[in-house]
C-alpha cells in the first residue's frame, strides 16, 4: 500500500467523525505523519553564489551546496521530519573527486 493510498483511506475514515472529536484529531495527525514520508523537493535560495536548501514543509534550513559536496546531507528535515527529494540536486550532492 502506498502512502497516497493510506492518506486516502484515513481521509475517508476521518469524515465519519465530528471535526472536533479526538478520533478526528488523531486521524489528522496520522495523515500529517504519512504526508511527511512522501519526499518533497527542497526550496532553493542562492546566497553569495552558494545554494542553500530549505524544507518545503516548514521552511527550515537544511543545508548548503558546499556542505553537501562533502556528503553531509540528510534525507529528512531535522526540524519537522519531512522526507527530502534530492533527485534534482544529484550533481551537487555527489562527491566528484576523481580517483587516479
Secondary structure, 3 states (H helix, E strand, C coil): CCHHHHHHHHHHHHCCCCCCCHHHHHHHHHHHHHHHCCCEECEEEEECCEEEEECCCCCCEEEEHHHHHCCCCCCECCCCCCEEECHHHHHHHCCCCCCC
